[in-house]
Amino acid sequence: MRAIAGAAAKKPLAPTGGEAVSMGRMDFPAWDPVLFDLPGPIDIRWYGLMYVVGFVAGQWILTRLARTGFLPLAPEKVPDLIFYCVLGVMLGGRTGFALFYDQSLLDPREFAQVWKGGLAFHGGLMGVGVALVLFTRAQRLDGLRLADSCALAVTPGILAVRFANFVNGELYGRVTGKDTPFAMQFPTDPQAERLFGLPSGLSMRDRELCIQAAFGKRPFADVEPALTKVDALGRPIDWSAVAPRLDWVKVREAALPDGSPVVPFRHPSQVYEGLGEGLVLGLVLLALYLLPWTHRRQPGVFAVVFLCGYAAIRWSLELVRQPDAHLGDGVVLGMTMGQALSVGLLAIAAGIVVAGRLRPRPVPPA
Protein backbone atom coordinates (compact mmCIF):
# COMPACT_ATOMS: atom_id res chain seq x y z
CA MET A 1 0.00 0.00 0.00
CA ARG A 2 2.72 2.51 0.98
CA ALA A 3 4.67 1.67 -2.16
CA ILE A 4 1.64 2.41 -4.32
CA ALA A 5 0.97 5.68 -2.54
CA GLY A 6 4.59 6.75 -2.70
CA ALA A 7 4.80 6.08 -6.42
CA ALA A 8 1.69 8.15 -7.06
CA ALA A 9 2.96 11.02 -4.91
CA LYS A 10 6.30 11.20 -6.74
CA LYS A 11 4.82 11.55 -10.22
CA PRO A 12 5.62 14.93 -11.77
CA LEU A 13 2.77 17.40 -11.94
CA ALA A 14 4.39 19.66 -14.52
CA PRO A 15 4.11 18.77 -18.22
CA THR A 16 7.08 17.05 -19.76
CA GLY A 17 8.95 18.50 -22.73
CA GLY A 18 6.84 16.61 -25.24
CA GLU A 19 3.49 17.90 -23.93
CA ALA A 20 1.83 20.91 -25.51
CA VAL A 21 0.35 23.38 -23.07
CA SER A 22 -2.37 25.80 -24.06
CA MET A 23 -1.51 29.47 -23.62
CA GLY A 24 -4.81 29.98 -21.80
CA ARG A 25 -4.43 27.00 -19.51
CA MET A 26 -3.85 27.46 -15.79
CA ASP A 27 -3.37 24.75 -13.20
CA PHE A 28 -5.51 24.63 -10.08
CA PRO A 29 -3.16 25.23 -7.12
CA ALA A 30 -4.82 22.62 -4.88
CA TRP A 31 -4.15 24.34 -1.59
CA ASP A 32 -5.58 22.41 1.34
CA PRO A 33 -8.88 24.09 2.35
CA VAL A 34 -8.04 23.21 5.96
CA LEU A 35 -5.26 25.23 7.59
CA PHE A 36 -5.24 23.27 10.84
CA ASP A 37 -6.84 19.89 11.54
CA LEU A 38 -8.49 19.88 14.95
CA PRO A 39 -10.07 16.95 16.80
CA GLY A 40 -13.77 16.67 16.06
CA PRO A 41 -15.87 18.06 13.19
CA ILE A 42 -14.57 21.65 13.34
CA ASP A 43 -11.29 22.62 11.65
CA ILE A 44 -9.57 25.93 10.95
CA ARG A 45 -10.42 26.50 7.29
CA TRP A 46 -9.55 29.16 4.75
CA TYR A 47 -13.29 29.73 4.34
CA GLY A 48 -13.88 30.63 7.98
CA LEU A 49 -10.64 32.59 8.21
CA MET A 50 -11.63 34.76 5.26
CA TYR A 51 -14.88 35.69 7.02
CA VAL A 52 -12.79 36.77 9.99
CA VAL A 53 -10.56 38.81 7.65
CA GLY A 54 -13.64 40.44 6.15
CA PHE A 55 -15.10 41.41 9.52
CA VAL A 56 -11.75 42.72 10.81
CA ALA A 57 -11.30 44.83 7.67
CA GLY A 58 -14.90 46.01 7.96
CA GLN A 59 -14.43 47.05 11.58
CA TRP A 60 -11.28 49.00 10.67
CA ILE A 61 -13.10 50.87 7.89
CA LEU A 62 -16.18 51.57 10.02
CA THR A 63 -14.02 52.86 12.87
CA ARG A 64 -12.28 55.30 10.51
CA LEU A 65 -15.66 56.43 9.15
CA ALA A 66 -16.91 56.98 12.69
CA ARG A 67 -13.85 59.06 13.57
CA THR A 68 -14.36 61.28 10.53
CA GLY A 69 -18.03 61.78 11.40
CA PHE A 70 -19.31 60.11 8.23
CA LEU A 71 -20.73 57.25 10.32
CA PRO A 72 -22.94 58.83 13.01
CA LEU A 73 -21.69 56.46 15.70
CA ALA A 74 -19.09 56.69 18.45
CA PRO A 75 -15.97 54.70 17.43
CA GLU A 76 -16.18 52.58 20.60
CA LYS A 77 -19.64 51.42 19.47
CA VAL A 78 -18.36 49.97 16.18
CA PRO A 79 -17.65 46.50 17.69
CA ASP A 80 -21.33 46.36 18.71
CA LEU A 81 -22.29 47.09 15.10
CA ILE A 82 -19.94 44.36 13.88
CA PHE A 83 -21.56 41.91 16.33
CA TYR A 84 -24.97 42.67 14.82
CA CYS A 85 -23.53 42.22 11.33
CA VAL A 86 -21.91 38.89 12.19
CA LEU A 87 -25.24 37.54 13.41
CA GLY A 88 -26.98 38.91 10.33
CA VAL A 89 -24.47 37.36 7.92
CA MET A 90 -24.47 33.96 9.59
CA LEU A 91 -28.19 33.58 10.23
CA GLY A 92 -29.28 35.31 7.02
CA GLY A 93 -26.65 33.62 4.86
CA ARG A 94 -27.53 30.19 6.20
CA THR A 95 -31.27 30.78 5.91
CA GLY A 96 -30.87 32.13 2.38
CA PHE A 97 -28.81 29.13 1.31
CA ALA A 98 -31.40 26.78 2.80
CA LEU A 99 -34.32 28.54 1.11
CA PHE A 100 -32.75 29.27 -2.27
CA TYR A 101 -30.29 26.42 -2.86
CA ASP A 102 -30.51 23.47 -0.45
CA GLN A 103 -33.81 22.85 1.35
CA SER A 104 -32.29 19.92 3.28
CA LEU A 105 -30.65 22.52 5.53
CA LEU A 106 -34.08 23.49 6.83
CA ASP A 107 -33.62 20.50 9.12
CA PRO A 108 -32.40 22.16 12.35
CA ARG A 109 -29.73 19.48 12.80
CA GLU A 110 -28.25 20.27 9.38
CA PHE A 111 -28.83 24.02 9.67
CA ALA A 112 -26.57 24.27 12.71
CA GLN A 113 -23.60 22.58 11.03
CA VAL A 114 -22.21 25.78 9.54
CA TRP A 115 -18.67 24.34 9.47
CA LYS A 116 -19.77 22.28 6.46
CA GLY A 117 -20.29 25.46 4.46
CA GLY A 118 -23.45 26.75 2.85
CA LEU A 119 -23.89 30.53 3.10
CA ALA A 120 -25.62 32.58 0.41
CA PHE A 121 -24.51 36.16 -0.21
CA HIS A 122 -28.00 37.44 -0.95
CA GLY A 123 -29.33 35.82 2.22
CA GLY A 124 -26.46 37.25 4.23
CA LEU A 125 -27.18 40.70 2.81
CA MET A 126 -30.82 40.41 3.83
CA GLY A 127 -29.74 39.28 7.29
CA VAL A 128 -27.44 42.28 7.62
CA GLY A 129 -30.30 44.52 6.50
CA VAL A 130 -32.48 43.21 9.35
CA ALA A 131 -29.55 43.58 11.78
CA LEU A 132 -29.00 47.20 10.71
CA VAL A 133 -32.67 48.03 11.24
CA LEU A 134 -32.47 46.62 14.77
CA PHE A 135 -29.19 48.40 15.48
CA THR A 136 -30.53 51.68 14.09
CA ARG A 137 -33.52 51.54 16.41
CA ALA A 138 -31.39 50.59 19.42
CA GLN A 139 -28.91 53.42 18.83
CA ARG A 140 -31.35 55.92 17.25
CA LEU A 141 -29.17 56.45 14.18
CA ASP A 142 -29.69 57.63 10.63
CA GLY A 143 -30.39 54.31 8.93
CA LEU A 144 -29.42 55.41 5.43
CA ARG A 145 -26.06 56.80 6.54
CA LEU A 146 -25.42 53.57 8.45
CA ALA A 147 -26.19 51.61 5.26
CA ASP A 148 -23.78 53.86 3.34
CA SER A 149 -21.02 53.11 5.84
CA CYS A 150 -21.58 49.35 5.64
CA ALA A 151 -21.54 49.53 1.83
CA LEU A 152 -18.08 51.11 2.03
CA ALA A 153 -16.88 48.43 4.47
CA VAL A 154 -18.18 45.20 2.92
CA THR A 155 -16.20 44.77 -0.30
CA PRO A 156 -12.91 43.56 1.28
CA GLY A 157 -14.88 40.73 2.86
CA ILE A 158 -16.42 39.79 -0.50
CA LEU A 159 -12.97 39.60 -2.07
CA ALA A 160 -11.64 37.47 0.81
CA VAL A 161 -14.54 34.99 0.78
CA ARG A 162 -14.38 34.55 -3.02
CA PHE A 163 -10.71 33.68 -2.57
CA ALA A 164 -11.80 30.98 -0.12
CA ASN A 165 -14.36 29.69 -2.63
CA PHE A 166 -11.52 29.29 -5.11
CA VAL A 167 -9.35 27.43 -2.59
CA ASN A 168 -12.28 25.08 -1.94
CA GLY A 169 -12.72 24.49 -5.68
CA GLU A 170 -16.41 25.35 -5.36
CA LEU A 171 -18.68 27.67 -7.34
CA TYR A 172 -16.55 27.14 -10.44
CA GLY A 173 -17.61 28.36 -13.86
CA ARG A 174 -19.20 26.91 -16.95
CA VAL A 175 -17.37 24.70 -19.43
CA THR A 176 -15.21 26.58 -21.90
CA GLY A 177 -12.41 25.91 -24.37
CA LYS A 178 -8.89 25.17 -23.20
CA ASP A 179 -7.63 28.25 -25.08
CA THR A 180 -9.89 30.59 -23.10
CA PRO A 181 -7.73 32.88 -20.96
CA PHE A 182 -7.52 31.59 -17.38
CA ALA A 183 -9.39 28.38 -18.27
CA MET A 184 -8.84 25.72 -15.63
CA GLN A 185 -9.64 22.09 -14.83
CA PHE A 186 -10.97 21.60 -11.32
CA PRO A 187 -10.34 18.39 -9.35
CA THR A 188 -13.73 18.95 -7.69
CA ASP A 189 -15.45 18.58 -11.07
CA PRO A 190 -17.79 15.54 -11.08
CA GLN A 191 -15.85 14.05 -14.00
CA ALA A 192 -12.59 14.32 -12.05
CA GLU A 193 -14.11 12.66 -8.99
CA ARG A 194 -15.37 9.85 -11.22
CA LEU A 195 -11.89 9.26 -12.64
CA PHE A 196 -10.44 9.32 -9.14
CA GLY A 197 -12.76 6.41 -8.36
CA LEU A 198 -14.01 7.95 -5.14
CA PRO A 199 -16.66 5.84 -3.41
CA SER A 200 -20.09 7.21 -2.53
CA GLY A 201 -20.88 8.57 0.89
CA LEU A 202 -17.57 10.36 1.43
CA SER A 203 -17.45 13.48 3.53
CA MET A 204 -16.18 16.81 2.22
CA ARG A 205 -12.93 16.27 4.13
CA ASP A 206 -12.47 12.80 2.57
CA ARG A 207 -12.60 14.35 -0.90
CA GLU A 208 -10.23 17.14 0.08
CA LEU A 209 -7.65 14.69 1.43
CA CYS A 210 -7.91 12.55 -1.70
CA ILE A 211 -7.29 15.62 -3.85
CA GLN A 212 -4.24 16.48 -1.75
CA ALA A 213 -2.88 12.98 -2.39
CA ALA A 214 -3.72 13.17 -6.11
CA PHE A 215 -1.73 16.39 -6.48
CA GLY A 216 1.20 14.99 -4.53
CA LYS A 217 0.73 17.53 -1.75
CA ARG A 218 0.54 14.80 0.88
CA PRO A 219 1.45 11.09 0.67
CA PHE A 220 -1.61 8.89 0.56
CA ALA A 221 -0.22 6.83 3.44
CA ASP A 222 -0.41 9.95 5.61
CA VAL A 223 -4.02 10.81 4.78
CA GLU A 224 -5.47 7.28 4.73
CA PRO A 225 -5.91 7.01 8.53
CA ALA A 226 -8.21 10.05 8.48
CA LEU A 227 -10.43 8.74 5.66
CA THR A 228 -13.88 7.19 6.06
CA LYS A 229 -13.70 3.42 6.45
CA VAL A 230 -17.14 2.48 5.08
CA ASP A 231 -19.24 3.74 2.16
CA ALA A 232 -22.84 5.01 2.15
CA LEU A 233 -24.13 1.42 2.33
CA GLY A 234 -21.92 0.49 5.25
CA ARG A 235 -19.50 -1.58 3.17
CA PRO A 236 -15.76 -1.38 3.89
CA ILE A 237 -13.87 0.86 1.45
CA ASP A 238 -10.87 -0.71 -0.23
CA TRP A 239 -8.57 2.32 -0.30
CA SER A 240 -5.77 0.19 -1.75
CA ALA A 241 -7.82 0.04 -4.97
CA VAL A 242 -8.50 3.78 -4.94
CA ALA A 243 -4.93 4.93 -4.21
CA PRO A 244 -3.45 4.22 -7.69
CA ARG A 245 -6.20 6.31 -9.31
CA LEU A 246 -5.40 9.39 -7.24
CA ASP A 247 -3.14 10.84 -9.92
CA TRP A 248 -4.09 14.33 -11.10
CA VAL A 249 -1.72 14.26 -14.08
CA LYS A 250 -3.47 11.21 -15.54
CA VAL A 251 -6.92 12.51 -14.69
CA ARG A 252 -6.45 15.94 -16.26
CA GLU A 253 -4.90 14.41 -19.40
CA ALA A 254 -7.62 11.76 -19.85
CA ALA A 255 -9.33 12.29 -23.23
CA LEU A 256 -12.54 11.25 -24.95
CA PRO A 257 -12.46 9.53 -28.37
CA ASP A 258 -12.75 12.92 -30.09
CA GLY A 259 -9.67 14.17 -28.25
CA SER A 260 -11.49 16.51 -25.88
CA PRO A 261 -10.57 16.22 -22.19
CA VAL A 262 -12.77 14.12 -19.92
CA VAL A 263 -12.38 16.75 -17.20
CA PRO A 264 -13.55 19.92 -18.96
CA PHE A 265 -11.89 23.31 -18.80
CA ARG A 266 -13.97 25.84 -16.89
CA HIS A 267 -14.00 29.53 -16.07
CA PRO A 268 -12.56 30.26 -12.59
CA SER A 269 -15.66 32.29 -11.84
CA GLN A 270 -14.79 32.58 -8.14
CA VAL A 271 -11.79 34.71 -9.17
CA TYR A 272 -13.92 36.78 -11.54
CA GLU A 273 -16.45 37.44 -8.77
CA GLY A 274 -13.80 38.33 -6.20
CA LEU A 275 -12.19 40.84 -8.55
CA GLY A 276 -15.50 42.26 -9.77
CA GLU A 277 -17.73 42.28 -6.68
CA GLY A 278 -14.88 42.86 -4.23
CA LEU A 279 -11.96 44.74 -5.76
CA VAL A 280 -13.52 46.73 -8.64
CA LEU A 281 -16.72 47.64 -6.80
CA GLY A 282 -14.70 48.52 -3.71
CA LEU A 283 -12.47 50.87 -5.71
CA VAL A 284 -15.53 52.55 -7.27
CA LEU A 285 -17.01 53.17 -3.83
CA LEU A 286 -13.67 54.43 -2.51
CA ALA A 287 -13.37 56.84 -5.45
CA LEU A 288 -16.85 58.19 -4.72
CA TYR A 289 -16.00 58.59 -1.06
CA LEU A 290 -12.86 60.55 -1.86
CA LEU A 291 -14.91 63.07 -3.84
CA PRO A 292 -15.83 65.74 -1.26
CA TRP A 293 -19.11 66.64 -2.91
CA THR A 294 -20.39 63.06 -2.51
CA HIS A 295 -20.56 63.43 1.28
CA ARG A 296 -22.98 66.29 0.99
CA ARG A 297 -25.37 64.35 -1.17
CA GLN A 298 -28.48 62.63 0.04
CA PRO A 299 -27.78 59.73 2.45
CA GLY A 300 -28.18 56.34 0.81
CA VAL A 301 -26.06 57.12 -2.27
CA PHE A 302 -23.29 54.67 -1.38
CA ALA A 303 -25.76 51.93 -0.48
CA VAL A 304 -27.54 52.37 -3.81
CA VAL A 305 -24.25 52.32 -5.75
CA PHE A 306 -23.20 49.15 -3.93
CA LEU A 307 -26.49 47.34 -4.52
CA CYS A 308 -26.71 48.33 -8.18
CA GLY A 309 -23.03 47.62 -8.81
CA TYR A 310 -23.13 44.23 -7.12
CA ALA A 311 -26.35 43.29 -8.93
CA ALA A 312 -24.91 44.25 -12.33
CA ILE A 313 -21.61 42.43 -11.78
CA ARG A 314 -23.20 39.30 -10.30
CA TRP A 315 -25.90 39.16 -13.00
CA SER A 316 -23.23 39.37 -15.73
CA LEU A 317 -20.89 36.81 -14.17
CA GLU A 318 -23.73 34.32 -13.77
CA LEU A 319 -23.35 33.89 -17.54
CA VAL A 320 -20.01 32.14 -16.94
CA ARG A 321 -20.72 30.65 -13.51
CA GLN A 322 -21.96 27.05 -13.37
CA PRO A 323 -25.51 27.08 -11.96
CA ASP A 324 -26.51 24.60 -9.29
CA ALA A 325 -27.26 21.27 -10.93
CA HIS A 326 -30.73 20.95 -9.35
CA LEU A 327 -31.67 24.54 -10.28
CA GLY A 328 -30.18 25.15 -13.71
CA ASP A 329 -30.64 28.36 -15.68
CA GLY A 330 -34.40 28.78 -15.88
CA VAL A 331 -35.31 29.43 -12.24
CA VAL A 332 -37.21 32.68 -12.86
CA LEU A 333 -37.98 33.93 -16.39
CA GLY A 334 -34.98 32.07 -17.79
CA MET A 335 -32.60 33.52 -15.20
CA THR A 336 -30.40 31.65 -12.76
CA MET A 337 -31.11 31.95 -9.06
CA GLY A 338 -28.20 34.38 -8.69
CA GLN A 339 -29.55 36.59 -11.45
CA ALA A 340 -33.08 36.57 -10.05
CA LEU A 341 -31.85 37.52 -6.59
CA SER A 342 -29.69 40.26 -8.08
CA VAL A 343 -32.78 41.78 -9.70
CA GLY A 344 -34.23 41.81 -6.19
CA LEU A 345 -31.26 43.91 -5.06
CA LEU A 346 -32.16 46.49 -7.70
CA ALA A 347 -35.65 46.65 -6.21
CA ILE A 348 -34.15 47.28 -2.77
CA ALA A 349 -31.93 50.02 -4.23
CA ALA A 350 -35.01 51.64 -5.77
CA GLY A 351 -36.71 51.50 -2.38
CA ILE A 352 -33.75 53.30 -0.77
CA VAL A 353 -33.94 56.03 -3.42
CA VAL A 354 -37.66 56.50 -2.75
CA ALA A 355 -37.14 56.50 1.02
CA GLY A 356 -34.41 59.11 0.67
CA ARG A 357 -36.61 61.39 -1.39
CA LEU A 358 -39.52 61.09 1.03
CA ARG A 359 -37.50 61.88 4.15
CA PRO A 360 -37.84 65.47 5.41
CA ARG A 361 -35.17 67.88 4.25
CA PRO A 362 -33.11 69.68 6.90
CA VAL A 363 -34.08 73.33 7.27
CA PRO A 364 -31.09 75.62 6.56
CA PRO A 365 -30.21 77.99 9.40
CA ALA A 366 -31.67 81.50 9.10
Buried (B, 14 or more C-beta within 10 A) or exposed (E): EEEBBEEBBEEEBEEEEEEEEEEBBBBBEBBBBBBEEEEEEEBEBBBBBBBEBBBBBBBEBBBBBBEEEBBBBEEEBBEBBBEBBBBBBBBBBBBBBBBBBBEEBEEEEBBEBBBEBBBBBBBBBBBBBBBBBEBBEEBEBBBBBBBBBBBBBBBBBBBBBBBBBBBBBBBBBBEBEBEBEBBBBBBBBEBBBEBBBBBEBBEBBBBBBBBBBBBBBBBBBBBBEEBBEEBEEEEEBEBEEBBBBBBBBBBBBEEEEEEEBBBBBBBBBBBBBBBBBBBBBBEBBEEBBEEEEBBEEEBBBBBBBBBBBBBBBBBBBBEBBBBBEEEEEEBEEEBBBBBBBBEBBBEBBEEBBEEBEEBEEEEEEE
